[in-house]
Amino acid sequence: MTQISEYYRSMGISREVLEYGESVLLGLRDRFDVIDETAEVNQMKVLGAMQKNRVSAEHFAPGSGYGYSDAGRDALEGVYADTFHTEAALVRPQITCGTHALSLALSSCLRPGDEMVSISGKPYDTLEEVIGIRPSRGSLAEYGVTYREIGLTPEGDFDLDAIGSGISEKTKLVEIQRSRGYLTRPSLSVEKIGAAIRRVKETNPNVICMVDNCYGEFVERLEPSDVGADMVVGSLIKNPGGGLAVTGGYIAGTKECVENAACRLTAPGLGAEVGPSLGVSRSFFQGFFLAPCVTAAALKGAVFAANLYEGLGFKVTPSGSEPRTDIIQAVELGSREGLCLFCEGIQAGAPVDSYVRPEPWAMPGYDSEVIMAAGAFVQGASIELSADGPLREPYAAYFQGGLTFPHAKFGILMSLEKLWEKGMVKLP
Ligand SMILES: *Cc1c(COP(=O)(O)O)cnc(C)c1O
């Protein structure tokens, strides 16, 4: 027996589970090579942006107070803008999470009487309260912004005809969600997003196209901002934080959109000029520098999990062989117990809080109970190995993250170990 299998055994992975896992991995070498090539391209994009913005040690100093002339903050925003090929970017620790960034992007560009249209169907759960689909204090609906939805086709593609006829003079902003979120619909590739944006702009060139880019950054060689999006929005405790950012969100886009957002984040007249970087600049730069390779590690974990569970007869989305545009992997466990065991395994494989057992809870912003496994260094960071899922049919675990592939592999094997020990799966 090789030494490595002994390590796995001492860490709680049985020989049967490991052998099955290794047999799955053998078939994935070519896929992994492609993922590594994408990381290489994206690494150069980030590196080039850092060199162009002359990032230097002085940019790591912590800004305080108002944050006037915070050089680190300004250079970081330049790096994001150059990486995403946008005119400007707002990248701040004062943006607390992805929902906050999206809410900011929407509320800063929409005025009473405006209409917003989602063209990728139902948006992410937490946006329901932001928009007011579920009535909520301070929602866009309370401010007189109306909302409509254009669904995807049964195949999960943009419905270009419905977009052509559904966008009107009144439409101010179109929202597109790249990732699947808590749905089992497919994620939308950058190429498809580009085609949808072209259709929107043909219909009404003044519409602002905003893309919820959460979980999508660096998965492909292009970003939605390369194919016409006016704004891309995301969270720093997902892909672009590279696991090092402790909080934060970003909006990259046109100067107009980013200035709108800045004036809403701080105050009219103040805009992006205020907002100290506190002590986060170094970790934001370094995390962004690592992000292409961290995203690649997470992506390999997702592809591994898909093939591992698909081989055992579970429905997985995307399938083991489908191309990817985000790092999320859904595995339909089919029962409450299966979903809970899967999450227990991910938790048991974590570097932090590995000894606790996750329990379902009614998380703010979500309309059904959710179970989450996240033994993360940064609370709730889902670029770190994590799994979560709402306790409703089809009991799908949404699996994502992994700062290193060896850790993602270990956590996934541990999830299978838990199911196997309870007799819920048969190994081939
Ligand atoms: C995570 C996520 C959000 C919300 O981000 P939070 O940081 O959890 O508030 C929005 N949209 C999508 C697609 C996401 O994956």
The ligand as a MOL file (V3000), in Angstrom:
LIG
                    3D

  0  0  0     0  0            999 V3000
M  V30 BEGIN CTAB
M  V30 COUNTS 15 15 0 0 0
M  V30 BEGIN ATOM
M  V30 1 C -23.8500 34.0230 -3.2570 0
M  V30 2 C -24.7080 34.5880 -4.2850 0
M  V30 3 C -25.3920 35.7840 -4.0810 0
M  V30 4 C -25.4320 36.5090 -2.7660 0
M  V30 5 O -24.2340 36.6230 -2.1530 0
M  V30 6 P -24.0860 36.6840 -0.5620 0
M  V30 7 O -22.6610 37.0540 -0.4100 0
M  V30 8 O -24.3920 35.3420 -0.0130 0
M  V30 9 O -24.9960 37.7270 -0.0450 0
M  V30 10 C -26.1420 36.2790 -5.1220 0
M  V30 11 N -26.2360 35.6220 -6.2860 0
M  V30 12 C -25.6150 34.4590 -6.5060 0
M  V30 13 C -25.7620 33.7780 -7.8210 0
M  V30 14 C -24.8240 33.9060 -5.5120 0
M  V30 15 O -24.2170 32.7680 -5.7340 0
M  V30 END ATOM
M  V30 BEGIN BOND
M  V30 1 1 1 2
M  V30 2 1 2 3
M  V30 3 2 2 14
M  V30 4 1 3 4
M  V30 5 2 3 10
M  V30 6 1 4 5
M  V30 7 1 5 6
M  V30 8 2 6 7
M  V30 9 1 6 8
M  V30 10 1 6 9
M  V30 11 1 10 11
M  V30 12 2 11 12
M  V30 13 1 12 13
M  V30 14 1 12 14
M  V30 15 1 14 15
M  V30 END BOND
M  V30 END CTAB
M  END
